[in-house]
Amino acid sequence: MEVLEVKNVKCGGCVDAIKNGLAELEGIDVINVDISTAKLEFESDGSTPLNTVKEKLDKLGYPAN
């Protein structure tokens, strides 16, 4: 399980945008976003590098560190 802190997460629409965006990436599964802590948790089979996930989040408007 990977855990990232994401910025700009304010509502359920933000959560949906992140989940839908990451679901487009190969090998990403079980995506959970906690609005109150701004934490993103997801499972990866390793076929998509973490850097690619972070780039996707940036493009969606939710930069991660």
Predicted model as a PDB file, atoms N, CA, C, CB and O in Angstrom, pLDDT in the B-factor column:
MODEL        1                                                                  
ATOM      1  N   MET A   1       0.851  -1.175   0.000  1.00 90.00           N  
ATOM      2  CA  MET A   1       0.000   0.000   0.000  1.00 90.00           C  
ATOM      3  C   MET A   1       0.897   1.238   0.000  1.00 90.00           C  
ATOM      4  CB  MET A   1      -0.968  -0.002   1.228  1.00 90.00           C  
ATOM      5  O   MET A   1       1.768   1.386   0.857  1.00 90.00           O  
ATOM      6  N   GLU A   2       0.675   2.107  -0.955  1.00 92.00           N  
ATOM      7  CA  GLU A   2       1.396   3.381  -1.048  1.00 92.00           C  
ATOM      8  C   GLU A   2       0.546   4.463  -0.392  1.00 92.00           C  
ATOM      9  CB  GLU A   2       1.718   3.749  -2.541  1.00 92.00           C  
ATOM     10  O   GLU A   2      -0.681   4.434  -0.485  1.00 92.00           O  
ATOM     11  N   VAL A   3       1.190   5.408   0.266  1.00 95.00           N  
ATOM     12  CA  VAL A   3       0.492   6.520   0.897  1.00 95.00           C  
ATOM     13  C   VAL A   3       1.175   7.819   0.464  1.00 95.00           C  
ATOM     14  CB  VAL A   3       0.484   6.375   2.460  1.00 95.00           C  
ATOM     15  O   VAL A   3       2.390   7.969   0.586  1.00 95.00           O  
ATOM     16  N   LEU A   4       0.371   8.748  -0.041  1.00 96.00           N  
ATOM     17  CA  LEU A   4       0.866  10.062  -0.438  1.00 96.00           C  
ATOM     18  C   LEU A   4       0.003  11.136   0.201  1.00 96.00           C  
ATOM     19  CB  LEU A   4       0.877  10.214  -1.981  1.00 96.00           C  
ATOM     20  O   LEU A   4      -1.188  10.928   0.435  1.00 96.00           O  
ATOM     21  N   GLU A   5       0.601  12.273   0.479  1.00 96.00           N  
ATOM     22  CA  GLU A   5      -0.160  13.431   0.933  1.00 96.00           C  
ATOM     23  C   GLU A   5      -0.433  14.284  -0.296  1.00 96.00           C  
ATOM     24  CB  GLU A   5       0.610  14.245   2.051  1.00 96.00           C  
ATOM     25  O   GLU A   5       0.493  14.654  -1.018  1.00 96.00           O  
ATOM     26  N   VAL A   6      -1.702  14.595  -0.533  1.00 97.00           N  
ATOM     27  CA  VAL A   6      -2.079  15.369  -1.716  1.00 97.00           C  
ATOM     28  C   VAL A   6      -2.619  16.735  -1.298  1.00 97.00           C  
ATOM     29  CB  VAL A   6      -3.131  14.605  -2.557  1.00 97.00           C  
ATOM     30  O   VAL A   6      -3.213  16.882  -0.231  1.00 97.00           O  
ATOM     31  N   LYS A   7      -2.405  17.717  -2.146  1.00 96.00           N  
ATOM     32  CA  LYS A   7      -2.868  19.072  -1.870  1.00 96.00           C  
ATOM     33  C   LYS A   7      -4.152  19.344  -2.629  1.00 96.00           C  
ATOM     34  CB  LYS A   7      -1.793  20.106  -2.243  1.00 96.00           C  
ATOM     35  O   LYS A   7      -4.457  18.669  -3.613  1.00 96.00           O  
ATOM     36  N   ASN A   8      -4.900  20.331  -2.172  1.00 96.00           N  
ATOM     37  CA  ASN A   8      -6.111  20.836  -2.832  1.00 96.00           C  
ATOM     38  C   ASN A   8      -7.322  19.908  -2.729  1.00 96.00           C  
ATOM     39  CB  ASN A   8      -5.817  21.085  -4.272  1.00 96.00           C  
ATOM     40  O   ASN A   8      -8.293  20.101  -3.461  1.00 96.00           O  
ATOM     41  N   VAL A   9      -7.296  18.920  -1.855  1.00 95.00           N  
ATOM     42  CA  VAL A   9      -8.443  18.018  -1.693  1.00 95.00           C  
ATOM     43  C   VAL A   9      -9.408  18.672  -0.709  1.00 95.00           C  
ATOM     44  CB  VAL A   9      -7.995  16.586  -1.191  1.00 95.00           C  
ATOM     45  O   VAL A   9      -9.104  18.821   0.475  1.00 95.00           O  
ATOM     46  N   LYS A  10     -10.582  19.061  -1.223  1.00 94.00           N  
ATOM     47  CA  LYS A  10     -11.520  19.816  -0.380  1.00 94.00           C  
ATOM     48  C   LYS A  10     -12.911  19.214  -0.303  1.00 94.00           C  
ATOM     49  CB  LYS A  10     -11.630  21.212  -0.884  1.00 94.00           C  
ATOM     50  O   LYS A  10     -13.684  19.562   0.590  1.00 94.00           O  
ATOM     51  N   CYS A  11     -13.248  18.308  -1.233  1.00 95.00           N  
ATOM     52  CA  CYS A  11     -14.625  17.823  -1.258  1.00 95.00           C  
ATOM     53  C   CYS A  11     -14.707  16.450  -1.931  1.00 95.00           C  
ATOM     54  CB  CYS A  11     -15.534  18.829  -1.988  1.00 95.00           C  
ATOM     55  O   CYS A  11     -13.710  15.908  -2.408  1.00 95.00           O  
ATOM     56  N   GLY A  12     -15.906  15.918  -1.953  1.00 94.00           N  
ATOM     57  CA  GLY A  12     -16.130  14.627  -2.596  1.00 94.00           C  
ATOM     58  C   GLY A  12     -15.830  14.646  -4.081  1.00 94.00           C  
ATOM     59  O   GLY A  12     -15.412  13.635  -4.645  1.00 94.00           O  
ATOM     60  N   GLY A  13     -16.040  15.792  -4.719  1.00 96.00           N  
ATOM     61  CA  GLY A  13     -15.714  15.914  -6.143  1.00 96.00           C  
ATOM     62  C   GLY A  13     -14.225  15.768  -6.379  1.00 96.00           C  
ATOM     63  O   GLY A  13     -13.805  15.183  -7.377  1.00 96.00           O  
ATOM     64  N   CYS A  14     -13.422  16.298  -5.466  1.00 95.00           N  
ATOM     65  CA  CYS A  14     -11.968  16.148  -5.552  1.00 95.00           C  
ATOM     66  C   CYS A  14     -11.585  14.677  -5.430  1.00 95.00           C  
ATOM     67  CB  CYS A  14     -11.263  16.981  -4.455  1.00 95.00           C  
ATOM     68  O   CYS A  14     -10.748  14.173  -6.178  1.00 95.00           O  
ATOM     69  N   VAL A  15     -12.210  14.007  -4.481  1.00 95.00           N  
ATOM     70  CA  VAL A  15     -11.946  12.583  -4.269  1.00 95.00           C  
ATOM     71  C   VAL A  15     -12.288  11.788  -5.528  1.00 95.00           C  
ATOM     72  CB  VAL A  15     -12.755  12.053  -3.062  1.00 95.00           C  
ATOM     73  O   VAL A  15     -11.513  10.934  -5.959  1.00 95.00           O  
ATOM     74  N   ASP A  16     -13.453  12.073  -6.117  1.00 95.00           N  
ATOM     75  CA  ASP A  16     -13.863  11.381  -7.339  1.00 95.00           C  
ATOM     76  C   ASP A  16     -12.892  11.639  -8.480  1.00 95.00           C  
ATOM     77  CB  ASP A  16     -15.266  11.812  -7.747  1.00 95.00           C  
ATOM     78  O   ASP A  16     -12.556  10.721  -9.229  1.00 95.00           O  
ATOM     79  N   ALA A  17     -12.434  12.889  -8.620  1.00 96.00           N  
ATOM     80  CA  ALA A  17     -11.490  13.226  -9.688  1.00 96.00           C  
ATOM     81  C   ALA A  17     -10.187  12.448  -9.528  1.00 96.00           C  
ATOM     82  CB  ALA A  17     -11.204  14.738  -9.697  1.00 96.00           C  
ATOM     83  O   ALA A  17      -9.632  11.955 -10.510  1.00 96.00           O  
ATOM     84  N   ILE A  18      -9.701  12.336  -8.304  1.00 96.00           N  
ATOM     85  CA  ILE A  18      -8.470  11.594  -8.052  1.00 96.00           C  
ATOM     86  C   ILE A  18      -8.674  10.112  -8.343  1.00 96.00           C  
ATOM     87  CB  ILE A  18      -8.004  11.795  -6.600  1.00 96.00           C  
ATOM     88  O   ILE A  18      -7.859   9.494  -9.028  1.00 96.00           O  
ATOM     89  N   LYS A  19      -9.759   9.541  -7.826  1.00 95.00           N  
ATOM     90  CA  LYS A  19     -10.022   8.115  -8.036  1.00 95.00           C  
ATOM     91  C   LYS A  19     -10.174   7.790  -9.520  1.00 95.00           C  
ATOM     92  CB  LYS A  19     -11.282   7.689  -7.276  1.00 95.00           C  
ATOM     93  O   LYS A  19      -9.599   6.817 -10.007  1.00 95.00           O  
ATOM     94  N   ASN A  20     -10.946   8.601 -10.234  1.00 95.00           N  
ATOM     95  CA  ASN A  20     -11.159   8.352 -11.659  1.00 95.00           C  
ATOM     96  C   ASN A  20      -9.876   8.535 -12.460  1.00 95.00           C  
ATOM     97  CB  ASN A  20     -12.241   9.277 -12.198  1.00 95.00           C  
ATOM     98  O   ASN A  20      -9.596   7.766 -13.380  1.00 95.00           O  
ATOM     99  N   GLY A  21      -9.107   9.548 -12.108  1.00 96.00           N  
ATOM    100  CA  GLY A  21      -7.848   9.801 -12.819  1.00 96.00           C  
ATOM    101  C   GLY A  21      -6.840   8.690 -12.614  1.00 96.00           C  
ATOM    102  O   GLY A  21      -6.204   8.242 -13.568  1.00 96.00           O  
ATOM    103  N   LEU A  22      -6.687   8.239 -11.371  1.00 95.00           N  
ATOM    104  CA  LEU A  22      -5.717   7.175 -11.095  1.00 95.00           C  
ATOM    105  C   LEU A  22      -6.190   5.824 -11.620  1.00 95.00           C  
ATOM    106  CB  LEU A  22      -5.453   7.081  -9.597  1.00 95.00           C  
ATOM    107  O   LEU A  22      -5.374   4.963 -11.949  1.00 95.00           O  
ATOM    108  N   ALA A  23      -7.496   5.638 -11.698  1.00 93.00           N  
ATOM    109  CA  ALA A  23      -8.023   4.371 -12.224  1.00 93.00           C  
ATOM    110  C   ALA A  23      -7.641   4.174 -13.693  1.00 93.00           C  
ATOM    111  CB  ALA A  23      -9.554   4.325 -12.072  1.00 93.00           C  
ATOM    112  O   ALA A  23      -7.642   3.048 -14.190  1.00 93.00           O  
ATOM    113  N   GLU A  24      -7.315   5.266 -14.384  1.00 94.00           N  
ATOM    114  CA  GLU A  24      -6.891   5.175 -15.774  1.00 94.00           C  
ATOM    115  C   GLU A  24      -5.492   4.593 -15.918  1.00 94.00           C  
ATOM    116  CB  GLU A  24      -6.942   6.535 -16.417  1.00 94.00           C  
ATOM    117  O   GLU A  24      -5.117   4.132 -16.996  1.00 94.00           O  
ATOM    118  N   LEU A  25      -4.712   4.610 -14.828  1.00 95.00           N  
ATOM    119  CA  LEU A  25      -3.348   4.106 -14.881  1.00 95.00           C  
ATOM    120  C   LEU A  25      -3.329   2.595 -14.701  1.00 95.00           C  
ATOM    121  CB  LEU A  25      -2.483   4.780 -13.812  1.00 95.00           C  
ATOM    122  O   LEU A  25      -4.112   2.037 -13.931  1.00 95.00           O  
ATOM    123  N   GLU A  26      -2.434   1.949 -15.414  1.00 92.00           N  
ATOM    124  CA  GLU A  26      -2.320   0.493 -15.356  1.00 92.00           C  
ATOM    125  C   GLU A  26      -1.773   0.044 -14.000  1.00 92.00           C  
ATOM    126  CB  GLU A  26      -1.416  -0.019 -16.490  1.00 92.00           C  
ATOM    127  O   GLU A  26      -0.793   0.595 -13.499  1.00 92.00           O  
ATOM    128  N   GLY A  27      -2.418  -0.957 -13.420  1.00 93.00           N  
ATOM    129  CA  GLY A  27      -1.913  -1.572 -12.202  1.00 93.00           C  
ATOM    130  C   GLY A  27      -2.245  -0.854 -10.913  1.00 93.00           C  
ATOM    131  O   GLY A  27      -1.783  -1.269  -9.849  1.00 93.00           O  
ATOM    132  N   ILE A  28      -3.034   0.214 -10.970  1.00 94.00           N  
ATOM    133  CA  ILE A  28      -3.409   0.942  -9.757  1.00 94.00           C  
ATOM    134  C   ILE A  28      -4.785   0.454  -9.317  1.00 94.00           C  
ATOM    135  CB  ILE A  28      -3.410   2.497  -9.998  1.00 94.00           C  
ATOM    136  O   ILE A  28      -5.712   0.372 -10.124  1.00 94.00           O  
ATOM    137  N   ASP A  29      -4.911   0.128  -8.021  1.00 89.00           N  
ATOM    138  CA  ASP A  29      -6.144  -0.447  -7.509  1.00 89.00           C  
ATOM    139  C   ASP A  29      -6.351   0.020  -6.071  1.00 89.00           C  
ATOM    140  CB  ASP A  29      -6.112  -1.997  -7.591  1.00 89.00           C  
ATOM    141  O   ASP A  29      -5.436   0.561  -5.451  1.00 89.00           O  
ATOM    142  N   VAL A  30      -7.539  -0.189  -5.552  1.00 82.00           N  
ATOM    143  CA  VAL A  30      -7.911   0.124  -4.171  1.00 82.00           C  
ATOM    144  C   VAL A  30      -7.461   1.537  -3.814  1.00 82.00           C  
ATOM    145  CB  VAL A  30      -7.293  -0.901  -3.191  1.00 82.00           C  
ATOM    146  O   VAL A  30      -6.540   1.733  -3.021  1.00 82.00           O  
ATOM    147  N   ILE A  31      -8.125   2.504  -4.409  1.00 91.00           N  
ATOM    148  CA  ILE A  31      -7.770   3.906  -4.207  1.00 91.00           C  
ATOM    149  C   ILE A  31      -8.670   4.491  -3.126  1.00 91.00           C  
ATOM    150  CB  ILE A  31      -7.896   4.716  -5.534  1.00 91.00           C  
ATOM    151  O   ILE A  31      -9.895   4.468  -3.243  1.00 91.00           O  
ATOM    152  N   ASN A  32      -8.044   5.020  -2.064  1.00 95.00           N  
ATOM    153  CA  ASN A  32      -8.774   5.668  -0.978  1.00 95.00           C  
ATOM    154  C   ASN A  32      -8.200   7.059  -0.747  1.00 95.00           C  
ATOM    155  CB  ASN A  32      -8.706   4.822   0.322  1.00 95.00           C  
ATOM    156  O   ASN A  32      -6.983   7.238  -0.710  1.00 95.00           O  
ATOM    157  N   VAL A  33      -9.078   8.036  -0.594  1.00 95.00           N  
ATOM    158  CA  VAL A  33      -8.659   9.406  -0.310  1.00 95.00           C  
ATOM    159  C   VAL A  33      -9.403   9.882   0.926  1.00 95.00           C  
ATOM    160  CB  VAL A  33      -8.927  10.352  -1.529  1.00 95.00           C  
ATOM    161  O   VAL A  33     -10.630   9.806   0.989  1.00 95.00           O  
ATOM    162  N   ASP A  34      -8.656  10.374   1.908  1.00 95.00           N  
ATOM    163  CA  ASP A  34      -9.238  10.907   3.134  1.00 95.00           C  
ATOM    164  C   ASP A  34      -9.171  12.434   3.059  1.00 95.00           C  
ATOM    165  CB  ASP A  34      -8.490  10.362   4.410  1.00 95.00           C  
ATOM    166  O   ASP A  34      -8.082  13.009   3.091  1.00 95.00           O  
ATOM    167  N   ILE A  35     -10.317  13.085   2.961  1.00 94.00           N  
ATOM    168  CA  ILE A  35     -10.369  14.545   2.828  1.00 94.00           C  
ATOM    169  C   ILE A  35      -9.774  15.224   4.065  1.00 94.00           C  
ATOM    170  CB  ILE A  35     -11.826  15.016   2.611  1.00 94.00           C  
ATOM    171  O   ILE A  35      -9.034  16.199   3.933  1.00 94.00           O  
ATOM    172  N   SER A  36     -10.083  14.728   5.249  1.00 95.00           N  
ATOM    173  CA  SER A  36      -9.661  15.402   6.486  1.00 95.00           C  
ATOM    174  C   SER A  36      -8.145  15.385   6.686  1.00 95.00           C  
ATOM    175  CB  SER A  36     -10.333  14.749   7.681  1.00 95.00           C  
ATOM    176  O   SER A  36      -7.591  16.312   7.277  1.00 95.00           O  
ATOM    177  N   THR A  37      -7.471  14.343   6.202  1.00 94.00           N  
ATOM    178  CA  THR A  37      -6.017  14.258   6.370  1.00 94.00           C  
ATOM    179  C   THR A  37      -5.261  14.532   5.071  1.00 94.00           C  
ATOM    180  CB  THR A  37      -5.636  12.888   6.898  1.00 94.00           C  
ATOM    181  O   THR A  37      -4.036  14.649   5.079  1.00 94.00           O  
ATOM    182  N   ALA A  38      -5.986  14.633   3.960  1.00 93.00           N  
ATOM    183  CA  ALA A  38      -5.395  14.827   2.627  1.00 93.00           C  
ATOM    184  C   ALA A  38      -4.436  13.693   2.272  1.00 93.00           C  
ATOM    185  CB  ALA A  38      -4.656  16.173   2.563  1.00 93.00           C  
ATOM    186  O   ALA A  38      -3.415  13.913   1.620  1.00 93.00           O  
ATOM    187  N   LYS A  39      -4.773  12.483   2.705  1.00 96.00           N  
ATOM    188  CA  LYS A  39      -3.945  11.310   2.418  1.00 96.00           C  
ATOM    189  C   LYS A  39      -4.592  10.461   1.330  1.00 96.00           C  
ATOM    190  CB  LYS A  39      -3.728  10.469   3.694  1.00 96.00           C  
ATOM    191  O   LYS A  39      -5.798  10.217   1.336  1.00 96.00           O  
ATOM    192  N   LEU A  40      -3.763  10.025   0.408  1.00 96.00           N  
ATOM    193  CA  LEU A  40      -4.164   9.124  -0.659  1.00 96.00           C  
ATOM    194  C   LEU A  40      -3.483   7.793  -0.416  1.00 96.00           C  
ATOM    195  CB  LEU A  40      -3.805   9.699  -2.065  1.00 96.00           C  
ATOM    196  O   LEU A  40      -2.266   7.735  -0.243  1.00 96.00           O  
ATOM    197  N   GLU A  41      -4.261   6.730  -0.402  1.00 96.00           N  
ATOM    198  CA  GLU A  41      -3.725   5.370  -0.276  1.00 96.00           C  
ATOM    199  C   GLU A  41      -4.146   4.587  -1.504  1.00 96.00           C  
ATOM    200  CB  GLU A  41      -4.225   4.669   1.038  1.00 96.00           C  
ATOM    201  O   GLU A  41      -5.292   4.668  -1.947  1.00 96.00           O  
ATOM    202  N   PHE A  42      -3.205   3.827  -2.051  1.00 95.00           N  
ATOM    203  CA  PHE A  42      -3.540   2.998  -3.195  1.00 95.00           C  
ATOM    204  C   PHE A  42      -2.598   1.807  -3.257  1.00 95.00           C  
ATOM    205  CB  PHE A  42      -3.475   3.810  -4.499  1.00 95.00           C  
ATOM    206  O   PHE A  42      -1.500   1.824  -2.701  1.00 95.00           O  
ATOM    207  N   GLU A  43      -3.053   0.784  -3.943  1.00 93.00           N  
ATOM    208  CA  GLU A  43      -2.224  -0.390  -4.178  1.00 93.00           C  
ATOM    209  C   GLU A  43      -1.774  -0.368  -5.626  1.00 93.00           C  
ATOM    210  CB  GLU A  43      -2.990  -1.706  -3.847  1.00 93.00           C  
ATOM    211  O   GLU A  43      -2.508   0.056  -6.519  1.00 93.00           O  
ATOM    212  N   SER A  44      -0.570  -0.827  -5.836  1.00 92.00           N  
ATOM    213  CA  SER A  44      -0.006  -0.873  -7.181  1.00 92.00           C  
ATOM    214  C   SER A  44       0.661  -2.219  -7.390  1.00 92.00           C  
ATOM    215  CB  SER A  44       1.002   0.282  -7.406  1.00 92.00           C  
ATOM    216  O   SER A  44       1.284  -2.772  -6.483  1.00 92.00           O  
ATOM    217  N   ASP A  45       0.519  -2.739  -8.612  1.00 92.00           N  
ATOM    218  CA  ASP A  45       1.201  -3.999  -8.908  1.00 92.00           C  
ATOM    219  C   ASP A  45       2.623  -3.749  -9.410  1.00 92.00           C  
ATOM    220  CB  ASP A  45       0.408  -4.805  -9.947  1.00 92.00           C  
ATOM    221  O   ASP A  45       3.331  -4.687  -9.776  1.00 92.00           O  
ATOM    222  N   GLY A  46       3.034  -2.486  -9.427  1.00 89.00           N  
ATOM    223  CA  GLY A  46       4.393  -2.148  -9.821  1.00 89.00           C  
ATOM    224  C   GLY A  46       4.551  -1.823 -11.300  1.00 89.00           C  
ATOM    225  O   GLY A  46       5.631  -1.417 -11.730  1.00 89.00           O  
ATOM    226  N   SER A  47       3.488  -1.995 -12.085  1.00 91.00           N  
ATOM    227  CA  SER A  47       3.606  -1.729 -13.522  1.00 91.00           C  
ATOM    228  C   SER A  47       3.603  -0.236 -13.839  1.00 91.00           C  
ATOM    229  CB  SER A  47       2.472  -2.409 -14.269  1.00 91.00           C  
ATOM    230  O   SER A  47       4.051   0.168 -14.912  1.00 91.00           O  
ATOM    231  N   THR A  48       3.103   0.585 -12.919  1.00 92.00           N  
ATOM    232  CA  THR A  48       3.124   2.037 -13.089  1.00 92.00           C  
ATOM    233  C   THR A  48       4.031   2.628 -12.016  1.00 92.00           C  
ATOM    234  CB  THR A  48       1.678   2.646 -13.006  1.00 92.00           C  
ATOM    235  O   THR A  48       3.753   2.484 -10.825  1.00 92.00           O  
ATOM    236  N   PRO A  49       5.117   3.294 -12.424  1.00 93.00           N  
ATOM    237  CA  PRO A  49       6.032   3.880 -11.436  1.00 93.00           C  
ATOM    238  C   PRO A  49       5.357   4.959 -10.596  1.00 93.00           C  
ATOM    239  CB  PRO A  49       7.252   4.466 -12.136  1.00 93.00           C  
ATOM    240  O   PRO A  49       4.429   5.626 -11.054  1.00 93.00           O  
ATOM    241  N   LEU A  50       5.826   5.122  -9.372  1.00 93.00           N  
ATOM    242  CA  LEU A  50       5.282   6.125  -8.458  1.00 93.00           C  
ATOM    243  C   LEU A  50       5.376   7.521  -9.071  1.00 93.00           C  
ATOM    244  CB  LEU A  50       6.024   6.084  -7.109  1.00 93.00           C  
ATOM    245  O   LEU A  50       4.488   8.351  -8.876  1.00 93.00           O  
ATOM    246  N   ASN A  51       6.443   7.773  -9.804  1.00 94.00           N  
ATOM    247  CA  ASN A  51       6.598   9.072 -10.452  1.00 94.00           C  
ATOM    248  C   ASN A  51       5.461   9.356 -11.428  1.00 94.00           C  
ATOM    249  CB  ASN A  51       7.933   9.137 -11.179  1.00 94.00           C  
ATOM    250  O   ASN A  51       5.014  10.498 -11.542  1.00 94.00           O  
ATOM    251  N   THR A  52       4.992   8.334 -12.130  1.00 95.00           N  
ATOM    252  CA  THR A  52       3.884   8.482 -13.071  1.00 95.00           C  
ATOM    253  C   THR A  52       2.599   8.817 -12.320  1.00 95.00           C  
ATOM    254  CB  THR A  52       3.701   7.194 -13.906  1.00 95.00           C  
ATOM    255  O   THR A  52       1.796   9.623 -12.790  1.00 95.00           O  
ATOM    256  N   VAL A  53       2.405   8.209 -11.171  1.00 95.00           N  
ATOM    257  CA  VAL A  53       1.232   8.513 -10.333  1.00 95.00           C  
ATOM    258  C   VAL A  53       1.280   9.971  -9.903  1.00 95.00           C  
ATOM    259  CB  VAL A  53       1.175   7.580  -9.085  1.00 95.00           C  
ATOM    260  O   VAL A  53       0.270  10.672  -9.972  1.00 95.00           O  
ATOM    261  N   LYS A  54       2.441  10.434  -9.460  1.00 96.00           N  
ATOM    262  CA  LYS A  54       2.584  11.826  -9.022  1.00 96.00           C  
ATOM    263  C   LYS A  54       2.353  12.791 -10.178  1.00 96.00           C  
ATOM    264  CB  LYS A  54       3.973  12.058  -8.416  1.00 96.00           C  
ATOM    265  O   LYS A  54       1.733  13.839  -9.994  1.00 96.00           O  
ATOM    266  N   GLU A  55       2.847  12.448 -11.370  1.00 97.00           N  
ATOM    267  CA  GLU A  55       2.625  13.296 -12.555  1.00 97.00           C  
ATOM    268  C   GLU A  55       1.136  13.384 -12.886  1.00 97.00           C  
ATOM    269  CB  GLU A  55       3.406  12.744 -13.772  1.00 97.00           C  
ATOM    270  O   GLU A  55       0.637  14.455 -13.232  1.00 97.00           O  
ATOM    271  N   LYS A  56       0.435  12.269 -12.782  1.00 97.00           N  
ATOM    272  CA  LYS A  56      -1.002  12.259 -13.054  1.00 97.00           C  
ATOM    273  C   LYS A  56      -1.737  13.145 -12.051  1.00 97.00           C  
ATOM    274  CB  LYS A  56      -1.556  10.818 -13.004  1.00 97.00           C  
ATOM    275  O   LYS A  56      -2.627  13.907 -12.427  1.00 97.00           O  
ATOM    276  N   LEU A  57      -1.366  13.044 -10.788  1.00 97.00           N  
ATOM    277  CA  LEU A  57      -1.980  13.875  -9.759  1.00 97.00           C  
ATOM    278  C   LEU A  57      -1.732  15.361 -10.035  1.00 97.00           C  
ATOM    279  CB  LEU A  57      -1.438  13.495  -8.373  1.00 97.00           C  
ATOM    280  O   LEU A  57      -2.630  16.185  -9.864  1.00 97.00           O  
ATOM    281  N   ASP A  58      -0.517  15.697 -10.460  1.00 97.00           N  
ATOM    282  CA  ASP A  58      -0.198  17.089 -10.808  1.00 97.00           C  
ATOM    283  C   ASP A  58      -1.103  17.576 -11.926  1.00 97.00           C  
ATOM    284  CB  ASP A  58       1.281  17.224 -11.227  1.00 97.00           C  
ATOM    285  O   ASP A  58      -1.640  18.682 -11.853  1.00 97.00           O  
ATOM    286  N   LYS A  59      -1.279  16.760 -12.965  1.00 97.00           N  
ATOM    287  CA  LYS A  59      -2.121  17.132 -14.101  1.00 97.00           C  
ATOM    288  C   LYS A  59      -3.580  17.310 -13.674  1.00 97.00           C  
ATOM    289  CB  LYS A  59      -2.022  16.071 -15.206  1.00 97.00           C  
ATOM    290  O   LYS A  59      -4.298  18.138 -14.235  1.00 97.00           O  
ATOM    291  N   LEU A  60      -4.011  16.539 -12.691  1.00 97.00           N  
ATOM    292  CA  LEU A  60      -5.374  16.642 -12.185  1.00 97.00           C  
ATOM    293  C   LEU A  60      -5.563  17.861 -11.260  1.00 97.00           C  
ATOM    294  CB  LEU A  60      -5.743  15.364 -11.440  1.00 97.00           C  
ATOM    295  O   LEU A  60      -6.690  18.247 -10.949  1.00 97.00           O  
ATOM    296  N   GLY A  61      -4.440  18.455 -10.830  1.00 97.00           N  
ATOM    297  CA  GLY A  61      -4.525  19.614  -9.937  1.00 97.00           C  
ATOM    298  C   GLY A  61      -4.380  19.270  -8.472  1.00 97.00           C  
ATOM    299  O   GLY A  61      -4.718  20.071  -7.602  1.00 97.00           O  
ATOM    300  N   TYR A  62      -3.874  18.073  -8.197  1.00 97.00           N  
ATOM    301  CA  TYR A  62      -3.695  17.618  -6.813  1.00 97.00           C  
ATOM    302  C   TYR A  62      -2.266  17.146  -6.616  1.00 97.00           C  
ATOM    303  CB  TYR A  62      -4.695  16.483  -6.462  1.00 97.00           C  
ATOM    304  O   TYR A  62      -2.024  15.941  -6.546  1.00 97.00           O  
ATOM    305  N   PRO A  63      -1.307  18.075  -6.524  1.00 97.00           N  
ATOM    306  CA  PRO A  63       0.094  17.672  -6.364  1.00 97.00           C  
ATOM    307  C   PRO A  63       0.310  16.853  -5.094  1.00 97.00           C  
ATOM    308  CB  PRO A  63       0.996  18.903  -6.343  1.00 97.00           C  
ATOM    309  O   PRO A  63      -0.331  17.086  -4.070  1.00 97.00           O  
ATOM    310  N   ALA A  64       1.218  15.897  -5.183  1.00 94.00           N  
ATOM    311  CA  ALA A  64       1.495  15.001  -4.055  1.00 94.00           C  
ATOM    312  C   ALA A  64       2.969  15.043  -3.689  1.00 94.00           C  
ATOM    313  CB  ALA A  64       1.074  13.560  -4.387  1.00 94.00           C  
ATOM    314  O   ALA A  64       3.834  15.313  -4.522  1.00 94.00           O  
ATOM    315  N   ASN A  65       3.225  14.766  -2.417  1.00 83.00           N  
ATOM    316  CA  ASN A  65       4.630  14.643  -1.978  1.00 83.00           C  
ATOM    317  C   ASN A  65       4.804  13.398  -1.168  1.00 83.00           C  
ATOM    318  CB  ASN A  65       5.073  15.864  -1.161  1.00 83.00           C  
ATOM    319  O   ASN A  65       5.908  13.111  -0.706  1.00 83.00           O  
TER     320      ASN A  65                                                      
ENDMDL                                                                          
END                                                                             
